[in-house]
Amino acid sequence: MTRWHLQRRGTDGNDSAPVSIDASNIRLSWMTGKSAAQINELPVGADGRSVRLGDLFELTMDDSPTDRIVVEGELDHVHGLAAMHDRGDFEIIGSAGHYAACGMTGGRVCVRGDAGDYVAAPCGARRSGMSGGVIEIHGGVGNYAGHRMRRGTLMVRGSAGSMLGGSMVAGTICVGGATGNGLAVGMKRGSVILADAANVVRQADQDEDGAKRRYSSPIRFDPAFFGLYHEPMFQEITQMLLRLPVFRTRADRHVGGLGEVIFAATAETAVS
Amino acid sequence: MNDESKHPDTDNEAEANRPLEINGVRIEATFAEAFDMKATRVIITAMDEIWAEHAASAMSGFGTSVIDCKLEIDIERRLLPSETPDGRPGIALLAFAMSGGDLEKQITRRAGQCVLTCPTTALFAGLTDEVPRDKRIALGKTLRFFGDGNQISKVIDGTRFWRIPVMDGEFICQHDAPRVSGIGGGNFLLVARDLHAASRAARAAIGAIDPIPDVITPFPGGVTRSGSKVGSKYKSLIASTNDAYCPTLRGITDSQLGDGENAVLEVVLDGLSYDAIAEAMRTGIRAACSSCGEHGLVAVTAGNYGGKLGRHHFHLHEILS
């Protein structure tokens, strides 16, 4: 087993440093069995041009108990990290750009920071988003997280932007912080678990964007299936819910969806 | 088949026939004959121990002998919340049948009628063996259809679970459970001066066997009084009373009982391995002899069919030495 460590080369004071990097070619399945020299030659998109991976990242390879890619450094302009990830671990130390773990089908992705828009969304022109594996985001995520997600688990310790779980088909999204507008728009099936549902309840009460009509009436719910998840972050987030009465609403009723949004009643949601 | 089960019946006859007593109880130089079965373990959890117990009792009801129940099933042990898949109190059951088809048919029916119906319960596989799909027993795979399209699937750590809407919330059920090879028909007979002594000895044996993993004693209270022989004078019966050990038939049939041997109870064991059954027999027999050797338990023997029925032979002297 191998650990590939990619350290983003310093960009301080370098005006010619790329503004946007497409790192979706960095895939564990491709790297397996390749030499360091071959990996350094991997073409990576930088501001629309193709450059060598070795020009942007410093690669080191070690033995490891599991196959693992670690990308570290200033990454908020590096997009498509862990795209189509299908096995082993992919760890991002720092805040990732857009499309992190898009189209992921298996394995595990951990972002030790924030992630941009379209986390676990479809990759490129594909129709389905994430279809397997586990994503763990230690910070927050941008808009369209879990868009068209089909299976797997997305956990976000921080907040999420708008359109969380939009057009979701299946899978589980668990968010510890606040969420933006348009939650579960077009959701067919799947589960969205929210520790902080104040904004969602406010939207539904005010019927912003037809939110009230998107959700069924919330009912009290005993989420016994939470016990099946042994991920520490999942347990950390759901523990916040389980101290309070838990409710479930079905979404998106506009499209006849049978998805579920599970949340806790708080004083704030009761007042709003 | 492990090495222990290959012992020929006549290995070192002198050794096998040496007299053996435990606390004054004669241990016969004979063997219990057991046979291959198909087995699985399921775990029932619930909001509290009471509902789990109700479901487990229902599921293991009418599961004493494959002769007519088609399934031998019993509670293996109670589980702490930390030992169950969903962190709730639970009960592990072991089930044994003569074929994979019988096992699947019985488990699926019992899960549907006894666990799905019981408030707050959930049902999980209790074995983690990697087995081919055709050697897995359907649980939620079949029961999910009760949800009438409203069932929800969750794949967690590679395992599929079903959440089936029911009137108290949701019934959570693992998709399927592995089916493995097991052994059925391990046994020993407690021969006593009277029924009270036999009953006390049997209870002591079952109490000692209870904590042993991978083994069940499927008869009521772990004990049967209706030990059987193969066949009958009636053509429709495949088994009939074990007349050799019926005290009331002594003098009429070819009895194995001597004077002062007036009551016999049998402990039947099914297990996931030879070692598990041997350990349970050893523990049970020693407990019975220790507690009742001076109070009416006269002898311990075992049932066999001359080695023709099953390939697993548990020689009493060997497992107790």
Chai-1 contact restraints between the chains, C-beta under 6 A:
chainA,res_idxA,chainB,res_idxB,connection_type,confidence,min_distance_angstrom,max_distance_angstrom,comment,restraint_id
A,D222,B,G169,contact,1.0,0.0,6.0,A-B,restraint_1
A,A224,B,I172,contact,1.0,0.0,6.0,A-B,restraint_2
A,F225,B,R163,contact,1.0,0.0,6.0,A-B,restraint_3
A,F225,B,I172,contact,1.0,0.0,6.0,A-B,restraint_4
A,G227,B,D86,contact,1.0,0.0,6.0,A-B,restraint_5
A,G227,B,G87,contact,1.0,0.0,6.0,A-B,restraint_6
A,L228,B,D86,contact,1.0,0.0,6.0,A-B,restraint_7
A,L228,B,I156,contact,1.0,0.0,6.0,A-B,restraint_8
A,Y229,B,I156,contact,1.0,0.0,6.0,A-B,restraint_9
